[in-house]
Every structure is written in structure tokens, then in C-alpha cells.
Amino acid sequence: MSAYAWCSKQCYIGLANIMTTAASEGIDSCPIEEFEKEWVEKVLNIDTNQYEVAVVVALGYRTKEQPERRRHPIDSVVEYI
């Protein structure tokens, strides 16, 4: 496994903390994996000899209230034996 592959997986530890902290402050977040890595590194002017982008996270406030969650009763989904 390459160093980049290993390090990119380690980013999820920090990403989880960012997303949890954001949620506790009422900020929504969404991790993004499928992005154009080279384009992001160019736009952010990243020195790719030293660093590489592994994951992107979008943070922000929703424009509308979240609709009420609708769930099936647990007894209709889970069968206890």
C-alpha cells in the first residue's frame, strides 16, 4: 500500500471529528470523495511535491428546515426469534 493510500484513510479520523463538531454547532456537513483531485489541488494552489488532497468536506447551513423523519415501527422491520 502506498503512503498516500494509507494517509488518505487516516484523514477520516480527523474528518469524523470535524463533522461531529460541526453538527454540535448546528452546521451541516457532507464528505466528498469523488472529486477532481488535480483540479482541487490547482485551485487551492497546493504544492503537490509536499501535499495531496485526499478528501473534501462541504460545511454549511441549510436553507430550509429539515422535514420530519419518517420511520417504520421497529416491529415491522426487525423480527425477533
C-alpha positions as CSV (number, residue, x, y, z in Angstrom):
1,M,0.0,0.0,0.0
2,S,1.3,3.4,-0.9
3,A,1.9,6.1,1.7
4,Y,-0.8,8.2,0.0
5,A,-3.3,5.4,0.2
6,W,-2.6,4.8,3.9
7,C,-2.6,8.5,4.8
8,S,-5.8,9.2,2.9
9,K,-7.6,6.6,5.1
10,Q,-6.2,8.3,8.2
11,C,-7.9,11.5,7.1
12,Y,-11.2,10.0,8.1
13,I,-10.3,10.2,11.8
14,G,-10.0,14.0,11.5
15,L,-12.9,14.2,9.2
16,A,-15.2,12.4,11.7
17,N,-14.1,14.9,14.4
18,I,-14.8,17.9,12.0
19,M,-18.2,16.6,11.1
20,T,-19.2,15.8,14.7
21,T,-18.0,19.2,15.9
22,A,-19.9,20.9,13.1
23,A,-23.1,19.0,13.9
24,S,-22.8,20.0,17.6
25,E,-22.7,23.6,16.4
26,G,-25.7,23.2,14.1
27,I,-23.6,23.1,11.0
28,D,-24.4,20.5,8.3
29,S,-21.6,18.7,6.6
30,C,-21.1,16.2,3.7
31,P,-17.8,14.3,2.9
32,I,-16.9,14.2,-0.8
33,E,-14.7,11.5,-2.2
34,E,-15.4,11.6,-5.9
35,F,-13.8,15.0,-6.8
36,E,-11.2,16.0,-9.4
37,K,-8.1,15.8,-7.3
38,E,-5.8,17.6,-9.7
39,W,-8.3,20.5,-10.2
40,V,-8.8,20.9,-6.4
41,E,-5.1,21.0,-5.8
42,K,-4.6,23.5,-8.6
43,V,-7.4,25.8,-7.3
44,L,-6.1,25.6,-3.8
45,N,-2.5,26.2,-5.0
46,I,-1.3,23.1,-3.2
47,D,2.4,22.2,-3.6
48,T,1.9,18.6,-4.7
49,N,5.5,17.8,-4.0
50,Q,4.7,18.1,-0.3
51,Y,0.9,17.6,0.0
52,E,-2.0,15.9,-1.7
53,V,-5.8,16.3,-1.3
54,A,-7.4,13.1,0.0
55,V,-10.9,14.1,0.9
56,V,-13.1,17.2,0.7
57,V,-15.8,18.2,3.2
58,A,-18.6,20.7,2.5
59,L,-19.8,22.6,5.5
60,G,-22.8,25.0,5.7
61,Y,-26.2,25.9,7.0
62,R,-29.4,24.5,5.4
63,T,-31.7,27.0,3.7
64,K,-34.9,25.2,4.8
65,E,-35.9,23.2,7.9
66,Q,-35.3,19.5,7.7
67,P,-38.5,17.6,7.1
68,E,-39.7,15.3,9.9
69,R,-38.1,11.9,9.7
70,R,-40.5,9.1,8.9
71,R,-39.6,5.7,10.1
72,H,-41.3,2.4,10.1
73,P,-42.1,0.9,13.5
74,I,-39.2,-1.3,14.6
75,D,-41.5,-4.3,14.8
76,S,-42.3,-4.1,11.1
77,V,-38.6,-4.0,10.2
78,V,-37.0,-6.4,12.8
79,E,-38.1,-9.9,13.5
80,Y,-37.2,-11.2,16.9
81,I,-36.8,-15.0,17.2
